[in-house]
Amino acid sequence: MSEEKYIWEDKEFNKNPFRVPDGYFDHLSDRILSRVNDNPVESIKVSRRIIRPWMVWASSAAAVLVMGWFGFQNLYLRPHQEAVFQEGVSLFVDYYAQELHEGELADYIADHQIDLTTSSTVDYNYLIQIEPELTEEMIYESVNY
Amino acid sequence: MQQLSDTELISQFRNPSLKEKAFRLILARYQEKLYWHIRRLVLVHEDADDILQNTMIKIWNGLPGFRETSGLYTWMYRIASNEAITFLKAKQRDRAVLTDDPDDIVKNRVKSDPYFDGDAVYEKLHGVINQLPPKQQMVFRMKYFDDMTYEDMSTELKTSVGALKASFHHAVRKIQSAFENSD
């Protein structure tokens, strides 16, 4: 059976125009493992001896400032944005549940002018619980590249 | 000797004494495929290398909590995709503050990569694929570039062969249409 030839595959077309440095894959595993070992997931245990009282005060003050900023955002800035977004998500999920094709889904986003750039600031974990692929879709769309 | 399944490798990874050995086997199985996937997204070798390493660190950290609702490769593929997208997004932000034409910057960066021999057709194909919905992109890349069978893709993506064929067909139709319209 002959392989299908596509319109873009003219005689000049090179399906894989990429090369890698010689031997690149030979030591890749070692390099990755050395980086993994340099970035352990377990939190680094900080010795109590090096924590000074002023560090505790400074970190407390920083925490208060950060919490204040997030509080301000949540109380004054985000509710409206989030309400609009949640409404969009509900519609989005309802629509998705009808097993529409992905292309139509993209059209749906455009038709309903769902602002995926602002939605990218919303906690995606909520969406992941509903539909992982939906979340991925939104991440891709928000990039708009 | 029979090759361990992905599920067995994940199980071994969760055993501290076998963790590193299992991860080496996972790397041996998938690192090259993931590299090429990332490379096709970001084009430049150095960038793909950085992104692949970051992806693998995330996989190492995330594997203990992996719920196996999809195949291992699909999960890794998604992490790699998101890493590449985060990278491209950052690049986009960087370009926004530059005065040069962004398109020229991308083209020059690709041209300066000694490991890229692409022509204008490839660059156009790359652009058109990036406009497809993510699922179609994934199916098209796996089928066209990675030469995966529909049966393997079906196992990985937990999607029927019929649905995959439809996605691939739609992707091809859209790409062809983009090429026809530009002629």
Interface residues (C-beta under 8 A of the other chain):
Chain A: Y6 I7 W8 D10 E12 F13 N14 K15 N16 P17 F18 R19 V20 P21 Y24 F25 L28 S29 R31 I32 L33 R35 V36 N39 V41 H101 E102 G103 L105 A106 P132 E133 E136 E137 I139 Y140 V143 Y145
Chain B: E20 F23 R24 L27 A28 Q31 E32 Y35 W36 R39 R40 L43 H45 D49 L52 Q53 M56 I57 W60 N61 T69 S70 R78 S81 N82 I85 L88 K89 Q92 Y115 F116 D117 G118 D119 V121 Y122 K124 L125 N130 P133 P134 K135 Q136 Q137 F145 S167 H170 V172 K174 I175 Q176 F179 E180
